[in-house]
Amino acid sequence: MSLPQFTDIISLSNLEISDAIIETENKLFTLRFKKATRQNLKSHEIKHTKRQLAQLKTLLTIRLESLEQTEQINK
């Protein structure tokens, strides 16, 4: 499993990104819970999930900022 790529999520819509953020946060919670209870897990999955979550949030923030700028220009 390679690290998630930013180019994979650029084609998603804002609603799909929001849904993916919720899914990723739930997955991260599950992985952390497994780690705390000493269950079987691949430790690199935590790193990959955190990175994917950061990428999703970054992309959503960039898009929302660009929408705000276009709304301010149109006023």
Biopython code that builds the backbone (N, CA, C, O; Angstrom):
import numpy as np
from Bio.PDB.StructureBuilder import StructureBuilder

atoms = [
    (1, "MET", "N", (0.847, -1.184, 0.000)),
    (1, "MET", "CA", (0.000, 0.000, 0.000)),
    (1, "MET", "C", (0.883, 1.235, 0.000)),
    (1, "MET", "O", (1.721, 1.419, 0.883)),
    (2, "SER", "N", (0.684, 2.070, -0.994)),
    (2, "SER", "CA", (1.475, 3.287, -1.058)),
    (2, "SER", "C", (0.737, 4.416, -0.359)),
    (2, "SER", "O", (-0.442, 4.298, -0.023)),
    (3, "LEU", "N", (1.449, 5.506, -0.148)),
    (3, "LEU", "CA", (0.830, 6.670, 0.480)),
    (3, "LEU", "C", (-0.238, 7.237, -0.438)),
    (3, "LEU", "O", (-0.074, 7.209, -1.658)),
    (4, "PRO", "N", (-1.327, 7.751, 0.117)),
    (4, "PRO", "CA", (-2.375, 8.330, -0.717)),
    (4, "PRO", "C", (-1.869, 9.556, -1.472)),
    (4, "PRO", "O", (-1.060, 10.330, -0.961)),
    (5, "GLN", "N", (-2.359, 9.713, -2.687)),
    (5, "GLN", "CA", (-1.922, 10.807, -3.534)),
    (5, "GLN", "C", (-2.984, 11.906, -3.581)),
    (5, "GLN", "O", (-4.185, 11.635, -3.603)),
    (6, "PHE", "N", (-2.514, 13.137, -3.595)),
    (6, "PHE", "CA", (-3.401, 14.296, -3.641)),
    (6, "PHE", "C", (-4.168, 14.338, -4.956)),
    (6, "PHE", "O", (-5.315, 14.784, -4.996)),
    (7, "THR", "N", (-3.542, 13.876, -6.025)),
    (7, "THR", "CA", (-4.187, 13.918, -7.342)),
    (7, "THR", "C", (-5.397, 12.994, -7.418)),
    (7, "THR", "O", (-6.257, 13.174, -8.280)),
    (8, "ASP", "N", (-5.474, 12.001, -6.524)),
    (8, "ASP", "CA", (-6.598, 11.071, -6.538)),
    (8, "ASP", "C", (-7.896, 11.725, -6.059)),
    (8, "ASP", "O", (-8.984, 11.283, -6.429)),
    (9, "ILE", "N", (-7.788, 12.766, -5.245)),
    (9, "ILE", "CA", (-8.994, 13.353, -4.657)),
    (9, "ILE", "C", (-9.408, 14.678, -5.299)),
    (9, "ILE", "O", (-10.457, 15.224, -4.957)),
    (10, "ILE", "N", (-8.614, 15.192, -6.209)),
    (10, "ILE", "CA", (-8.924, 16.488, -6.822)),
    (10, "ILE", "C", (-10.225, 16.433, -7.619)),
    (10, "ILE", "O", (-10.942, 17.431, -7.687)),
    (11, "SER", "N", (-10.542, 15.301, -8.217)),
    (11, "SER", "CA", (-11.727, 15.197, -9.066)),
    (11, "SER", "C", (-13.026, 15.062, -8.272)),
    (11, "SER", "O", (-14.103, 15.079, -8.868)),
    (12, "LEU", "N", (-12.955, 14.930, -6.950)),
    (12, "LEU", "CA", (-14.157, 14.785, -6.134)),
    (12, "LEU", "C", (-14.876, 16.115, -5.964)),
    (12, "LEU", "O", (-14.253, 17.176, -5.989)),
    (13, "SER", "N", (-16.189, 16.049, -5.792)),
    (13, "SER", "CA", (-16.966, 17.263, -5.525)),
    (13, "SER", "C", (-16.836, 17.605, -4.042)),
    (13, "SER", "O", (-16.331, 16.809, -3.250)),
    (14, "ASN", "N", (-17.300, 18.799, -3.682)),
    (14, "ASN", "CA", (-17.214, 19.233, -2.287)),
    (14, "ASN", "C", (-18.017, 18.322, -1.365)),
    (14, "ASN", "O", (-17.587, 18.036, -0.248)),
    (15, "LEU", "N", (-19.173, 17.868, -1.821)),
    (15, "LEU", "CA", (-19.998, 16.971, -1.010)),
    (15, "LEU", "C", (-19.311, 15.621, -0.823)),
    (15, "LEU", "O", (-19.339, 15.055, 0.270)),
    (16, "GLU", "N", (-18.699, 15.109, -1.878)),
    (16, "GLU", "CA", (-17.967, 13.840, -1.782)),
    (16, "GLU", "C", (-16.763, 13.976, -0.855)),
    (16, "GLU", "O", (-16.431, 13.044, -0.123)),
    (17, "ILE", "N", (-16.116, 15.125, -0.884)),
    (17, "ILE", "CA", (-14.973, 15.370, 0.003)),
    (17, "ILE", "C", (-15.440, 15.384, 1.452)),
    (17, "ILE", "O", (-14.782, 14.811, 2.321)),
    (18, "SER", "N", (-16.566, 16.032, 1.719)),
    (18, "SER", "CA", (-17.099, 16.071, 3.082)),
    (18, "SER", "C", (-17.432, 14.667, 3.586)),
    (18, "SER", "O", (-17.143, 14.325, 4.732)),
    (19, "ASP", "N", (-18.040, 13.864, 2.722)),
    (19, "ASP", "CA", (-18.343, 12.483, 3.092)),
    (19, "ASP", "C", (-17.059, 11.683, 3.339)),
    (19, "ASP", "O", (-16.987, 10.885, 4.274)),
    (20, "ALA", "N", (-16.055, 11.905, 2.497)),
    (20, "ALA", "CA", (-14.785, 11.198, 2.655)),
    (20, "ALA", "C", (-14.087, 11.611, 3.945)),
    (20, "ALA", "O", (-13.427, 10.788, 4.581)),
    (21, "ILE", "N", (-14.224, 12.872, 4.337)),
    (21, "ILE", "CA", (-13.630, 13.341, 5.591)),
    (21, "ILE", "C", (-14.256, 12.603, 6.770)),
    (21, "ILE", "O", (-13.552, 12.157, 7.676)),
    (22, "ILE", "N", (-15.576, 12.477, 6.754)),
    (22, "ILE", "CA", (-16.263, 11.772, 7.844)),
    (22, "ILE", "C", (-15.836, 10.309, 7.896)),
    (22, "ILE", "O", (-15.566, 9.776, 8.972)),
    (23, "GLU", "N", (-15.775, 9.661, 6.735)),
    (23, "GLU", "CA", (-15.342, 8.266, 6.675)),
    (23, "GLU", "C", (-13.913, 8.105, 7.199)),
    (23, "GLU", "O", (-13.622, 7.181, 7.959)),
    (24, "THR", "N", (-13.036, 9.005, 6.789)),
    (24, "THR", "CA", (-11.635, 8.924, 7.177)),
    (24, "THR", "C", (-11.467, 9.160, 8.673)),
    (24, "THR", "O", (-10.654, 8.496, 9.317)),
    (25, "GLU", "N", (-12.228, 10.100, 9.230)),
    (25, "GLU", "CA", (-12.165, 10.332, 10.672)),
    (25, "GLU", "C", (-12.631, 9.103, 11.444)),
    (25, "GLU", "O", (-12.048, 8.752, 12.469)),
    (26, "ASN", "N", (-13.684, 8.448, 10.952)),
    (26, "ASN", "CA", (-14.157, 7.219, 11.595)),
    (26, "ASN", "C", (-13.122, 6.106, 11.502)),
    (26, "ASN", "O", (-12.912, 5.365, 12.462)),
    (27, "LYS", "N", (-12.476, 5.992, 10.345)),
    (27, "LYS", "CA", (-11.444, 4.976, 10.164)),
    (27, "LYS", "C", (-10.269, 5.242, 11.101)),
    (27, "LYS", "O", (-9.717, 4.311, 11.687)),
    (28, "LEU", "N", (-9.887, 6.507, 11.241)),
    (28, "LEU", "CA", (-8.784, 6.869, 12.131)),
    (28, "LEU", "C", (-9.140, 6.543, 13.579)),
    (28, "LEU", "O", (-8.299, 6.049, 14.330)),
    (29, "PHE", "N", (-10.380, 6.819, 13.970)),
    (29, "PHE", "CA", (-10.829, 6.497, 15.323)),
    (29, "PHE", "C", (-10.726, 4.997, 15.567)),
    (29, "PHE", "O", (-10.252, 4.560, 16.616)),
    (30, "THR", "N", (-11.175, 4.211, 14.587)),
    (30, "THR", "CA", (-11.122, 2.761, 14.719)),
    (30, "THR", "C", (-9.685, 2.267, 14.849)),
    (30, "THR", "O", (-9.391, 1.398, 15.669)),
    (31, "LEU", "N", (-8.797, 2.825, 14.036)),
    (31, "LEU", "CA", (-7.389, 2.412, 14.099)),
    (31, "LEU", "C", (-6.772, 2.767, 15.444)),
    (31, "LEU", "O", (-6.035, 1.968, 16.022)),
    (32, "ARG", "N", (-7.069, 3.963, 15.946)),
    (32, "ARG", "CA", (-6.535, 4.363, 17.250)),
    (32, "ARG", "C", (-7.089, 3.487, 18.364)),
    (32, "ARG", "O", (-6.386, 3.158, 19.319)),
    (33, "PHE", "N", (-8.364, 3.112, 18.232)),
    (33, "PHE", "CA", (-8.985, 2.245, 19.225)),
    (33, "PHE", "C", (-8.324, 0.875, 19.214)),
    (33, "PHE", "O", (-8.064, 0.297, 20.269)),
    (34, "LYS", "N", (-8.052, 0.353, 18.015)),
    (34, "LYS", "CA", (-7.356, -0.932, 17.896)),
    (34, "LYS", "C", (-5.971, -0.863, 18.530)),
    (34, "LYS", "O", (-5.542, -1.795, 19.210)),
    (35, "LYS", "N", (-5.285, 0.234, 18.303)),
    (35, "LYS", "CA", (-3.946, 0.397, 18.872)),
    (35, "LYS", "C", (-4.016, 0.432, 20.397)),
    (35, "LYS", "O", (-3.199, -0.193, 21.073)),
    (36, "ALA", "N", (-4.987, 1.160, 20.934)),
    (36, "ALA", "CA", (-5.108, 1.291, 22.382)),
    (36, "ALA", "C", (-5.478, -0.029, 23.045)),
    (36, "ALA", "O", (-5.075, -0.284, 24.179)),
    (37, "THR", "N", (-6.236, -0.865, 22.355)),
    (37, "THR", "CA", (-6.646, -2.149, 22.917)),
    (37, "THR", "C", (-5.720, -3.288, 22.492)),
    (37, "THR", "O", (-6.006, -4.462, 22.726)),
    (38, "ARG", "N", (-4.620, -2.918, 21.873)),
    (38, "ARG", "CA", (-3.585, -3.872, 21.449)),
    (38, "ARG", "C", (-4.108, -4.963, 20.521)),
    (38, "ARG", "O", (-3.713, -6.124, 20.622)),
    (39, "GLN", "N", (-4.984, -4.579, 19.632)),
    (39, "GLN", "CA", (-5.475, -5.506, 18.615)),
    (39, "GLN", "C", (-4.525, -5.479, 17.427)),
    (39, "GLN", "O", (-3.655, -4.615, 17.319)),
    (40, "ASN", "N", (-4.716, -6.445, 16.542)),
    (40, "ASN", "CA", (-3.882, -6.508, 15.347)),
    (40, "ASN", "C", (-4.153, -5.320, 14.434)),
    (40, "ASN", "O", (-5.305, -5.036, 14.105)),
    (41, "LEU", "N", (-3.100, -4.630, 14.026)),
    (41, "LEU", "CA", (-3.228, -3.575, 13.034)),
    (41, "LEU", "C", (-1.864, -3.312, 12.422)),
    (41, "LEU", "O", (-0.820, -3.617, 12.999)),
    (42, "LYS", "N", (-1.913, -2.744, 11.250)),
    (42, "LYS", "CA", (-0.686, -2.347, 10.567)),
    (42, "LYS", "C", (-0.440, -0.893, 10.934)),
    (42, "LYS", "O", (-1.250, -0.022, 10.614)),
    (43, "SER", "N", (0.652, -0.634, 11.590)),
    (43, "SER", "CA", (0.895, 0.700, 12.145)),
    (43, "SER", "C", (0.979, 1.785, 11.078)),
    (43, "SER", "O", (0.681, 2.945, 11.360)),
    (44, "HIS", "N", (1.374, 1.437, 9.875)),
    (44, "HIS", "CA", (1.474, 2.451, 8.822)),
    (44, "HIS", "C", (0.103, 2.952, 8.378)),
    (44, "HIS", "O", (0.004, 4.027, 7.787)),
    (45, "GLU", "N", (-0.958, 2.186, 8.653)),
    (45, "GLU", "CA", (-2.291, 2.621, 8.267)),
    (45, "GLU", "C", (-2.707, 3.895, 8.990)),
    (45, "GLU", "O", (-3.441, 4.714, 8.438)),
    (46, "ILE", "N", (-2.241, 4.064, 10.222)),
    (46, "ILE", "CA", (-2.554, 5.281, 10.966)),
    (46, "ILE", "C", (-1.939, 6.487, 10.260)),
    (46, "ILE", "O", (-2.594, 7.513, 10.075)),
    (47, "LYS", "N", (-0.681, 6.351, 9.871)),
    (47, "LYS", "CA", (0.010, 7.440, 9.173)),
    (47, "LYS", "C", (-0.686, 7.769, 7.854)),
    (47, "LYS", "O", (-0.894, 8.940, 7.538)),
    (48, "HIS", "N", (-1.045, 6.751, 7.089)),
    (48, "HIS", "CA", (-1.685, 6.964, 5.800)),
    (48, "HIS", "C", (-3.058, 7.613, 5.971)),
    (48, "HIS", "O", (-3.441, 8.484, 5.190)),
    (49, "THR", "N", (-3.786, 7.191, 6.983)),
    (49, "THR", "CA", (-5.119, 7.734, 7.214)),
    (49, "THR", "C", (-5.041, 9.190, 7.650)),
    (49, "THR", "O", (-5.836, 10.017, 7.204)),
    (50, "LYS", "N", (-4.093, 9.502, 8.513)),
    (50, "LYS", "CA", (-3.916, 10.892, 8.951)),
    (50, "LYS", "C", (-3.539, 11.781, 7.771)),
    (50, "LYS", "O", (-4.021, 12.908, 7.658)),
    (51, "ARG", "N", (-2.684, 11.277, 6.899)),
    (51, "ARG", "CA", (-2.272, 12.058, 5.733)),
    (51, "ARG", "C", (-3.443, 12.275, 4.776)),
    (51, "ARG", "O", (-3.621, 13.367, 4.237)),
    (52, "GLN", "N", (-4.236, 11.226, 4.573)),
    (52, "GLN", "CA", (-5.387, 11.351, 3.696)),
    (52, "GLN", "C", (-6.392, 12.353, 4.262)),
    (52, "GLN", "O", (-6.975, 13.135, 3.512)),
    (53, "LEU", "N", (-6.594, 12.334, 5.565)),
    (53, "LEU", "CA", (-7.498, 13.277, 6.204)),
    (53, "LEU", "C", (-7.011, 14.712, 6.024)),
    (53, "LEU", "O", (-7.805, 15.610, 5.742)),
    (54, "ALA", "N", (-5.724, 14.924, 6.184)),
    (54, "ALA", "CA", (-5.154, 16.259, 6.000)),
    (54, "ALA", "C", (-5.309, 16.725, 4.558)),
    (54, "ALA", "O", (-5.598, 17.898, 4.317)),
    (55, "GLN", "N", (-5.122, 15.835, 3.605)),
    (55, "GLN", "CA", (-5.270, 16.197, 2.202)),
    (55, "GLN", "C", (-6.712, 16.578, 1.875)),
    (55, "GLN", "O", (-6.962, 17.555, 1.169)),
    (56, "LEU", "N", (-7.647, 15.802, 2.393)),
    (56, "LEU", "CA", (-9.060, 16.097, 2.150)),
    (56, "LEU", "C", (-9.451, 17.445, 2.739)),
    (56, "LEU", "O", (-10.130, 18.238, 2.088)),
    (57, "LYS", "N", (-9.020, 17.704, 3.974)),
    (57, "LYS", "CA", (-9.356, 18.970, 4.620)),
    (57, "LYS", "C", (-8.705, 20.147, 3.915)),
    (57, "LYS", "O", (-9.311, 21.212, 3.794)),
    (58, "THR", "N", (-7.479, 19.965, 3.450)),
    (58, "THR", "CA", (-6.779, 21.022, 2.727)),
    (58, "THR", "C", (-7.498, 21.361, 1.427)),
    (58, "THR", "O", (-7.705, 22.533, 1.115)),
    (59, "LEU", "N", (-7.874, 20.341, 0.676)),
    (59, "LEU", "CA", (-8.562, 20.566, -0.591)),
    (59, "LEU", "C", (-9.902, 21.255, -0.369)),
    (59, "LEU", "O", (-10.259, 22.163, -1.120)),
    (60, "LEU", "N", (-10.643, 20.842, 0.641)),
    (60, "LEU", "CA", (-11.929, 21.464, 0.929)),
    (60, "LEU", "C", (-11.746, 22.927, 1.338)),
    (60, "LEU", "O", (-12.523, 23.786, 0.921)),
    (61, "THR", "N", (-10.743, 23.210, 2.137)),
    (61, "THR", "CA", (-10.458, 24.587, 2.558)),
    (61, "THR", "C", (-10.099, 25.461, 1.362)),
    (61, "THR", "O", (-10.576, 26.590, 1.252)),
    (62, "ILE", "N", (-9.272, 24.951, 0.480)),
    (62, "ILE", "CA", (-8.873, 25.713, -0.713)),
    (62, "ILE", "C", (-10.089, 26.034, -1.567)),
    (62, "ILE", "O", (-10.250, 27.160, -2.038)),
    (63, "ARG", "N", (-10.941, 25.040, -1.762)),
    (63, "ARG", "CA", (-12.130, 25.267, -2.590)),
    (63, "ARG", "C", (-13.080, 26.270, -1.948)),
    (63, "ARG", "O", (-13.619, 27.134, -2.639)),
    (64, "LEU", "N", (-13.291, 26.170, -0.645)),
    (64, "LEU", "CA", (-14.194, 27.098, 0.032)),
    (64, "LEU", "C", (-13.647, 28.520, 0.017)),
    (64, "LEU", "O", (-14.409, 29.476, -0.127)),
    (65, "GLU", "N", (-12.337, 28.667, 0.164)),
    (65, "GLU", "CA", (-11.730, 29.995, 0.089)),
    (65, "GLU", "C", (-11.887, 30.598, -1.300)),
    (65, "GLU", "O", (-12.144, 31.794, -1.432)),
    (66, "SER", "N", (-11.736, 29.784, -2.329)),
    (66, "SER", "CA", (-11.886, 30.307, -3.689)),
    (66, "SER", "C", (-13.342, 30.705, -3.957)),
    (66, "SER", "O", (-13.600, 31.676, -4.668)),
    (67, "LEU", "N", (-14.293, 29.953, -3.386)),
    (67, "LEU", "CA", (-15.700, 30.331, -3.524)),
    (67, "LEU", "C", (-15.987, 31.654, -2.838)),
    (67, "LEU", "O", (-16.715, 32.489, -3.374)),
    (68, "GLU", "N", (-15.418, 31.848, -1.655)),
    (68, "GLU", "CA", (-15.613, 33.110, -0.932)),
    (68, "GLU", "C", (-15.032, 34.277, -1.717)),
    (68, "GLU", "O", (-15.636, 35.348, -1.774)),
    (69, "GLN", "N", (-13.874, 34.080, -2.319)),
    (69, "GLN", "CA", (-13.241, 35.149, -3.088)),
    (69, "GLN", "C", (-14.086, 35.507, -4.302)),
    (69, "GLN", "O", (-14.230, 36.687, -4.622)),
    (70, "THR", "N", (-14.643, 34.517, -4.979)),
    (70, "THR", "CA", (-15.470, 34.805, -6.149)),
    (70, "THR", "C", (-16.759, 35.509, -5.740)),
    (70, "THR", "O", (-17.258, 36.359, -6.478)),
    (71, "GLU", "N", (-17.308, 35.162, -4.562)),
    (71, "GLU", "CA", (-18.509, 35.844, -4.081)),
    (71, "GLU", "C", (-18.216, 37.303, -3.732)),
    (71, "GLU", "O", (-19.045, 38.180, -3.974)),
    (72, "GLN", "N", (-17.039, 37.559, -3.166)),
    (72, "GLN", "CA", (-16.676, 38.932, -2.819)),
    (72, "GLN", "C", (-16.443, 39.764, -4.070)),
    (72, "GLN", "O", (-16.768, 40.951, -4.087)),
    (73, "ILE", "N", (-15.898, 39.175, -5.099)),
    (73, "ILE", "CA", (-15.655, 39.888, -6.355)),
    (73, "ILE", "C", (-16.982, 40.221, -7.032)),
    (73, "ILE", "O", (-17.129, 41.289, -7.626)),
    (74, "ASN", "N", (-17.938, 39.317, -6.943)),
    (74, "ASN", "CA", (-19.237, 39.514, -7.596)),
    (74, "ASN", "C", (-20.110, 40.538, -6.871)),
    (74, "ASN", "O", (-21.087, 41.011, -7.452)),
    (75, "LYS", "N", (-19.804, 40.888, -5.655)),
    (75, "LYS", "CA", (-20.622, 41.860, -4.902)),
    (75, "LYS", "C", (-20.425, 43.250, -5.389)),
    (75, "LYS", "O", (-21.036, 44.180, -4.865)),
]
sb = StructureBuilder()
sb.init_structure("model")
sb.init_model(0)
sb.init_chain("A")
sb.init_seg("    ")
for serial, (resi, resn, name, xyz) in enumerate(atoms, 1):
    if name == "N":
        sb.init_residue(resn, " ", resi, " ")
    sb.init_atom(name, np.array(xyz, "f"), 0.0, 1.0, " ", f" {name:<3s}", serial, name[0])
structure = sb.get_structure()
